[in-house]
Amino acid sequence: MFASLLRAAMKDVLGAVTKRTTLVSSYPHALRVYAEQTTLDGLAEDLRALLPALAYGTSLRGIATREEGGEGSAKGLNLAERFAREPIGSRAPMPSMEFMRDLDQYLQSLAKTQATRVENGFVKALAIACREEIAASLDDAQVSFPGTELGALLQEWHRRTVVTVAEEHIGEVLARECGVTPVLVQSAAPVAPSVRQEMRAALARNYGAVFVRFRTEPSVFGGLRVFVRGALQDQTWIARVGRVLQPEQGF
């Protein structure tokens, strides 16, 4: 599902840069800054590196970096523009055979050149957006980023009630590719949006780049369960009472 997210953001940014328009003000800040500051050549290089991941869906390893060097970016941008017209979503059909042949020839030409690995600016901006505005949008089925491919995709996930699966997949990719720490917060009742924002900020201060998911779990009763990298930090009332009643060691 991260590939669908990648594709939706790519279509929005590609459209804004090539048409020289501005993304809506509610769009994730990091992606808006990227679209405003990147050059057309830089965009082509970043998006060209993502074509294999987008074409095959599950091949998402190595997306945080790209190869620098090789042939000009014009052909890569043309391929990206063609791919941007393909439908998005987990039920989207595979790209056309014509596109796949062009992509195969293009990647073969890249293999003949010497290149170095550099950070993919588009993926970096998308990772920041996932940790901030996209994470907040996934918390609530509210209208976010209206009139954009990204906003339409998030609304589709809410409508199809697949947000939990999407969040898990996004967290896995961000942890593996971008060094982001996945955090799961469980509470007995839904956490208010303002409190979620404060908790994300506090967790980021303690652990750096984090992708935080909030889940309602009736067994918590009160307080919170926080899982950081899978390790439990139990701050529920029951756990606190248990620690108070636990006999001291050495007596």
N, C-alpha and C positions, 0 to 999 in steps of 0.2 A: 504493500500500500504506500510505502514511502516513494516508490517510483511514480505513482499517480500524483503525489504531492509535489515531487520534483518537476514533473511535466507541467502541472498547472502553474506553478510559480515561473517556470521557464517561459511559458506562453505569455504570461502577463509582462514579464520584464523584457522579453524579446520584442513584444509589440510596442512597449513604451519607448525603448531605445531606437528601434528602426523607424518608428513614426514620429520620434522626437516629441512625445507627449509625456505628461506627468501622471504617475500612478495616484490613485485616490489617497487623500490624506490619512484615511484610516488603515491603509495598507501597512504591513509590517515595516517598521522604520529602517531596519538594516537592509532590506531589499530595496526600499525607495532610495536610500543613499547610494547603494550599489548601482542602481539603474541611472542615477543622475551623474555619478562620478566616473563610471567605467567608459572606456573608449569602445568603438565598434569592433576594433580588432581584438581588444581584451575580452569583450563579450563572446566573440566568435571562438576564441581559444578555450574559454571556460566551458561553453556549451558544447563545443565539438568533443571535448573529453567526456561529456556525459552521454553522448549518443549510444554507446554500447549498453550502458545501464538502462537507458530508456527503451531501447529496442528489445532487450531480452527480459526486462522487468525485474528478475530476481538477481541479476548480476550487479550488485551494488557495492562490491568491494573495491577499494581504491578510489572512491569518488571524491574524497577530500583533497586529493592532489591531482595534478594533470601534468602532461609532458609539455615542456617548453622547447620550441624548435620545430623544424620540419617545414613542410610546404606552407604556402600562404593560407590565410584564414578564410578567403572568399568562398571556397568550395565548402568548407565546414559550416559557414553561416548559411549557405543555400540549403544544405542538408537539414540544418536546424530549423529553418523556416518551413521546409516541407513537413518535417515531423510535427511542428507546432500546429499544423492543421488537422492532425489525427485526433480522434475523440479521446477523452480522458476517462478515468474510472477503472475499477477492477474488472469490469465486464467489457472494456474496450477491446476491439479486435487487434490482432497483430498488424504491424505496418505492412504496406504493400511489398510484393516481391521486387518491384522496381527499386523501391527505396532500399531494401536489404541488399540488393546487388550493388547499388551505388555505395552504400555504407561499407560493404565488404572490400570493394576496390579502394575506397578512400583509406580504410584502416591498413590495407596492405601497403599503400604508398607511404603511410606514416612509419611503418615498421622498417623501411629502408633508410630512415634518417636517424641521426644520433640526437637524443633528447635528454633533458634533465627533469626531475620531478619538482614541481613548485605547487604552492597552495592554490586551490581552486577558489577564486574570490566569490563566485556565485554560491558554491556549497557552503562557504563560511558564512555568508549573509543569510542563507536559508536556515542554517543551524541556529544562528542567533534568533531568527524569527520563530523557529519552532520552540525555543526555550521561553520565549516571551509572548508575543501576541497570538501566535497559533495555539500555544498551550492554553492560554486564557479562552480562546474561542472554542476549543474542544471541551472546556469545562461546562459551557452553557450552550444550548441550542439557539443562540442569538444570531442575528444577521450581522456578519462581519465581512469587511472588504467588499461592499456591494458592487455589482457590475464587473467582477473579475472572475477569472477561471478558478483562482484559489478559493475565493468565497463560495462559489458554486460547489466546489468539491467538498468543502467542509460541511455545507448544508446537506449535501447528499449523504455524507457519512452519518450525520445526525438523523436524517430521515430514515435511513436503513438500519439504524441502531448498531452500527459497527465501530463506534468511536473507541470502545475499549480495545478492540483488536488493533485498530489503527494506531492508537497511542503506544501499545506494546511494541509494535513493529518500528515505529518512529524512534522510540527509546533505544531499541536494540541497535538500529543503524547509527544513531548519534553516538552511542557509547563505543561502538566498534570503530567507526570511521573518524569521529571528531573528538574523541576523548571526553565526551560529556558524561557526567555521573547521573545515572537513572535513580530517581527517588519516588517511592510510593507512600502516600499518606492516607491512612485509614481513619475514619471518624464515625461515630454513631449517627450523626446527622450531617447534612450537607454543610460545608464550610462557606461562609459568606464571601463574595468576590473580593471585598476589601481585605479580608483576613488572608485569603489565598495569595493575594499580591504581596502582602507583608511576609508571609511564610516563604514564598519564592525568593524574595530579597534576602531574608535571613539565611536560608539554605545556601544561596549563592555566596554569601559572605563566608560561610563555614566550609563549603566544599568546592567553590569555584563554579565552573559551568555546570549547571544541573538542568535536567528535564524532569519536572515534577508532575506526577499524576495524583489526583485526589479520588478516593473511592469511599462510598458509604458502606460501612460494615456494622450491622446491628450488634454483633458479639462484643464490640469495643465498649459499649455502655456509656462510657465517658472518657474524656481525654483523647489521646491520639496514639496510633501505632505508626511509626515512621521506619520504612525500609530504605536504607542507603546501600547501594550496590548489593542488594539482597540481604544485608545484615539488619536484624531487627533492633530498633531502639524503642522499647515499650514504655510509653508514657501514659498508659491508661490508668484510670483510678484503681482498678482491681490490681494491676501490677504494683502500683505505689503502696496500696494497703498491704499487699503480700510482702513487700520489702520491709515495711515497718514492723510487721508481725514476725518476720523471720528472726530466729534466735541468733544472737551475736556469736561469732566464732571464738573459740578458746575458753568458753566457760562450761 
